[in-house]
Amino acid sequence: MDIRALVDLAIDEDPRSPCLWIPSEYWPAFCEAIRQKPNLIGAVIYRNKTIRDGGPWSDITSRQPTNA
């Protein structure tokens, strides 16, 4: 599975969450896959969710990582 598919799965598992954090290692690949660049605060909007860089070695999560 690529990062976009994993983010889609995470969104489907928690549809009420307004935000999602993904690991820094996958951030450039995700932005390229959805053909968007981060806005001024470093987030992208994808499927009506705010997606942010969660920092290195984090999980894809709907809760803000402690290292972000």
C-alpha positions in Angstrom: 0.0 0.0 0.0 1.2 3.5 -0.8 0.9 6.4 1.6 -2.2 7.8 -0.1 -4.0 4.4 0.4 -3.0 4.3 4.0 -4.3 7.9 4.6 -7.6 6.9 2.8 -7.9 3.9 5.1 -7.2 6.1 8.2 -9.9 8.6 7.1 -12.4 5.8 6.5 -11.7 4.3 10.0 -12.2 7.6 11.8 -14.5 9.8 9.6 -15.4 12.2 12.4 -11.9 13.3 13.1 -11.1 16.7 11.7 -7.3 16.3 11.4 -4.8 13.6 10.6 -1.1 13.5 11.1 1.3 11.4 9.0 5.0 10.5 9.5 7.5 13.0 8.2 9.1 10.2 6.1 6.0 10.0 4.0 5.0 13.7 3.9 6.7 14.6 0.6 5.4 11.4 -1.1 1.8 12.1 0.2 1.9 15.7 -1.0 3.2 14.6 -4.4 0.5 11.9 -4.6 -2.3 14.3 -4.1 -0.6 17.1 -6.1 -0.8 19.7 -3.4 1.7 21.8 -1.5 1.4 22.6 2.2 -0.2 25.9 3.1 1.3 28.5 5.4 0.8 26.5 8.5 2.2 23.3 6.9 -1.1 21.5 6.3 -2.9 20.2 3.2 -6.7 19.6 2.8 -7.5 16.2 1.5 -11.0 14.6 1.5 -12.3 17.5 3.8 -9.6 16.7 6.4 -6.6 18.7 7.5 -3.5 16.6 7.0 -0.3 17.6 8.8 3.3 16.4 9.2 3.4 14.4 12.4 7.1 14.3 12.8 9.6 11.5 12.3 8.9 7.9 13.3 5.2 8.7 14.1 2.2 6.7 13.1 -0.7 7.8 10.9 -3.0 9.1 13.7 -6.0 11.3 14.3 -4.4 12.4 17.6 -1.6 15.0 17.6 1.7 13.1 18.1 3.8 14.2 21.1 6.8 14.9 18.9 5.0 17.2 16.5 
